[in-house]
Amino acid sequence: MKIDRVTLTHIRIPLIEPFRISSGEVSVKDAILVGVSAEGVTGYGEASPMEGTFYSGDTPESVWEALTNTMVPATLRGKADSIDSVNAILDGIEGSPFAKAGIETAFWDLEGQRTCKPVLELLGGQYHSLESGLAVGIYPDIKSLLASINRYMPEGYKRIKIKIEPGWDVKPLEAVRREFADFPLMVDANGAYSDEHMDHLGSLEKFGLMMIEQPFPRNRLQWHAELQNKMKTPLCLDESAEDIASLREAFALKACRIVNIKIQRVGGLKKAKNMHDMCAEAGIPVWGGTMPELGVGGAQTLHLATLANFKYPTDVESSRRWFVDDIVEPALEVRNGTLQIPVGSGNCHRIAEPVLKKYKIAEMLFKGSE
């Protein structure tokens, strides 16, 4: 297989409502669509960083720079012709896992289309309905929080996740528990707490939570281990679960009982699958998190989540939950709390070209080497 061209398209789509977590707020979704074409077929991946330093050091601007200046040229220069070969090339480049995810996942879609197989089959997964969980951000008041939850719950979401931070945890949890007494509920702190909050976080056990996700900063695994040792409620690692090495350290410390795997954070589907396999071997269940991505990245998370050790509802939600438009056809849709991957090959979703054109803010074409 010889790569004919790589096309990068920077898209910016407004969110239906601002999304706020402990580290910031965004009102638009930036994504860079990576199209890799070979032998008349184009595979698509999505590099999906958030605006600013919302979640990680990767930003739309830094990812565009990494793709255009380094990663796409290296992929073409190295004559990548398979999933394994592109991973070998990208492994030799430091930094920007979001950029790597954009290129690497395009090769999975390309290979799936060439072999008439869905990505989930290439990964070793099996078709089944995937449960979806509702995620809501931080709101200015309890009334707004409950209004948001009640607006989307008619789609049948299987659990609720609320974002928390110091000063915004007990009261929103009390309110949600009053309205959804026995419903599966979890919280996500995005690393907002410090070791001074150990006892306070321990007090959240009274709310009967499924898990507490990433209470401490990513490099504070020892704090996670200390808190997990005191609690029956499982701790879930997100930002701290960057790669196999970080998982090995976390498991040795007993810093968590659940892991959130995000394709963007870890740099692609192959690495995500390897982390899934390691967690399965260690007896640690996982679930599929999102940024949230647009439809390409969301669909790829669903393919990943068909692997056996994904035990909890995914954060992938309906396209209309977050975005005024989405770049895939059919759009992602939660029905009765579940998502279904369409029968097809590769990502199993087509690119909605009119939407791409409408929200495109930059594009760059790279021709394959002779």
N, C-alpha and C positions, 0 to 999 in steps of 0.2 A: 504494500500500500504506500503510495507516494502522496504527500500533502500538496495540494495545488495552491491553496491560499488559506489564510487566517484573517477573519474579519472581527474587529472589535467595535461594539456599539455601546456608547454610554447613554443610558436611559435615566430619566428622572420623572417619576410618577407621584403625584400628590397622594398623601394618605387621607383616608376618610376622616380620621381624627388624629390629633397629635399623640405620639407615643412617648410616655415619660417613664424612665426608670431612675434608679438612684444616681446614675452617673450623667444624666442629661435627658434632653427631649429633642425629638425630630418630628417634622411635619411633612417631609417628602421622603420617597424611597429612591435612592441611587443604586443602580446596578450596572454592571458591564457585561453585556452578552458576548460570549466568545463563540464564534462560528468557525469550525475546522472542516475544510472541504477536501475530499479525496474521491477520485473515481466517480464523480457525479453525485456524491452523497455529502450532506453537511450535518455534522454533529454539533450540538449546542451545549455549552456550559454557562454557568452564571457566577461571576465574581460579585459578591453582594455585601460590601462593607457598608457600615452606617456612616452618616455624616459626622464630621468632626472625630473626636476620640470617644465616641459614644459607648463603644464596647471594647475596642482593641486599638492597637497602634495603627492598624490599617484603616485608611480613609479612601473615599472615591478617588481623590487626587493621587495619593501615593500608590494605589493599586493600578491606576491608569499608567502612571510612570513606570512601575515595575513591569507591567505587561509590554508596553511599547518599547522600552529601552533595553530590557534584559530578557524577559521570559519567552516572549514570542520569537525574537531573533534566535535565542538559544535552542528553542524547540525545532525551528526550521533548519538551523545550522547543523544540529545533531541528527537531522533526518529521522525524527521520531515517526514510527510507523505502527505503534501498538500502545496499549495501556501501560505495559511494563516499561517500554522504552521511554515514554514521556515521563513516567515517574522517575526513572534513573537520571534523566536530564535535570528535572526539577529538584531532585534531591541534592544536586551539586550546587544549587543556588541558595544563598542565605535569605531568610525573611519572607514576608508577605504570603502567608498561607492562603489568604483570600484570593490573591492573583493565581496562585498555583491551583486552587480549587476550580477556578474558571476554566483554565486550559484542560486540566486533567479530566474533569467530568465531561467535557466535550468529546474526548476520546472514547469514553464509555458509551455515549449516545451514538457516536459514529460507528463503533464496533457493533453495537446492537442493531443498527439499521443495516449494516453490511451483511450481518449473519441472520437477519430476520428474527432476532431475539429481543425481548425486553431487558432493560438493564437489570431488573431483579433476578432474571435467570442467569445472567453473567455473574452476578454476585453470589448465587446459590440460594436465593430466597424463593418463596412460593407465593402465588397469587392468593390474597385473602383481603377482606375488608379491614381497614385500619382505623382504630378508634382515634378520635380527635379530642383534644382538650382546649378549652377556652383560656386564653391568656389576656389579662388586663393590666394596664400600667398603673402609675401613681396619679391620682386625681386630686383636684383642689379641695374636695370635701367628700364625705361619706355618701351623700345623696347622689353625686355624680358617679361614684364608683358603682353603687347598686343599680343605677339606671343603665350603665353600660353593660353590666352582667345580664340584666333582665332583657336588654335589647337583643342579645345574641343567643341566649339559652334556648329559645324555641327551635334552634337547629339541632338540639339534642346532644350538645357536647357532653363528654363522659367525665370530665373533671374541670375544676376551676383552678387557675393559677393566678395569684395576685402578687404584684411587685411590692416589696417592702423596703424600708430604710429606717434608721433611728428616728423615732417620733411618728412614724406611719406604719404601725404594725398591730398593736393590740386592739385599738379602736376599729380599724377596718376588719380585722378578723372577728371581733365580737359582732359586728354588723352583718357580715357575710354568714356567720354561723347561726345568727337569729333567723335569717331568711332561708338558708340552705343547711338545715340542722345536721343531716347525716350524709350530705353529698361529698364525694371525694374532693379534697381541697389541699392545695400545696402553696408554698410561698417561695419567692425568688428574690434574693437580696442583691445579686450582682456584686458581691464583695463589699457591701456598704458598712459592715460592722467591724469592730476591733475586739481584742481579747478582753477589754473592759466590759463587753456586753455578754460575757459567757452566761452569767446567771439569768439575765433578761431573756436571752434566746432560749435557755432551758425552760423558762416559764411558758413558752409557746406550746409546749407539749399538751397543755390542757385543751387545745383546740382540735386534737385528734387529726393531725396533718399526715398526709401521705408521705411527705418529705419536706425538708428545708433545703433549698437549692443555693449553693455558693454563698454562705453567710459572710465569709472572710475573703480578703484579697487573694488573688491567684497564687501568690508565692508563700502563703501562710498555711501550708499543709499541716504543720504541727498544731496550730490552733484548731483546725478542723478535727484532728485526731483527738485532741483534748475534749472538745465539745461532744463528739460522737461517743466517746467513752462514758459521758455523763447522761446520755439521752437514749431513750428507746426509739424516738422518731428517727428515721433514716436521714442522714445527710447525703445530698447529691452534689457531686462536683460538676461544674460547667467550665468556667474560665481556667480552672486549675488542670483540667484534663486535656492537655495540649498534644500529647503524643504517648508512645509506649513507655518512654522513660518516666514521664510524670505519673502514669498509671502505676508503674512498678513501685515508685516511691510511695504513692498514696496507699496502695494495698499493704505495703510493708508497715506503714504507720497505723493502719486501720482507720484512715481518715474519712472514709465514706462507706455507704452500703449500696449506693446507686450512682450511675454515671450518665450524664447527658452527653450524647455524641452529636456534634454539629460538623457537617461536611466542610463548611467554610473555615471554621476555627482550626481544623486539623489538617487542611490542605488537600482534600480530595477524597474520592470514594474508596480508593485502595487502602489508604491509611485509616479511614473510618471503619472499614471492614476488619482490618487487623486489630484495631482497638476493641471492636465488638467481640472478636474471637478471644482476645486476651481476657476480657471481662467475663465471658462465658466460662472459660477455663477456671477462673478464680471464683466462680459462683456469684458474681456481681451483676445484677440485671441492669439493662440500659434502656434509654428511650431517645427518640429523635427530636432534637431541638431545632429552632430556626432563628433567623435574625430579626424579623421574618424576611425570607427571600421572596422574590417574585415567582411566577409559575414554574420556571425551569428549575430553579433551586428547590422549590417546594416539592415538585414532582420527584426529583432525585432523592430527596429525603424519604419520601414514601417508598420508593424502590428499596432503599437501604433498610427501612423499618420492617420489611418483610422477612428479614433474618430472624432466626429463632429466639435470640436472647433479648429482643426488644419487647419488654413486658408491660410498658405503661403507654397511655395515650400520647400521641405525638403532639407537638406544638403547631404542626401544619394545620391551618384553618382554611375556611373558604376564601377564595380570592377577594370576594366582596367584603370580607371582614375588615381588611386593611386598606385596599387599594381602589382608587376610582376606576382603574382599568387594570388588566393584566395582559401579559405578553404571550399567553398560550391559549390554544383552542384544543379541546374544551377547557374552560376555566375550572379551577379546583373548586369543588363544591362538597360541603358537609351535608349529608342527609341522614337523619336519625342518628346523629353523633358519629358517623363513620365516613371515610373517604374510600373511593374505589379507584384503583389504577385502571385506565382503559386498556382493553386488549390491543396490542400493537407491538411495535419494535422500538428499540432505543428508549427514549424518555416517554414514549407513548402519547406525547402531546405535540401538536404543530405550533409553529411560531405564528402569532397573529401579526402579520406584516403591517396592516394599517395602524395598529397600536404602536408598533415599534417606530414607525415613521413619525407619528404624532408626538412622541415623547423623546425622540432622539436629540441629544445635545452635542454629540461628537461621534465621529466614526473614523476608523483607520483600517486600511487594507494592507496586508502583507502577502506578497506572492511567494510561493514555494521555490526552493532552490532547484536549479536544473540538475 
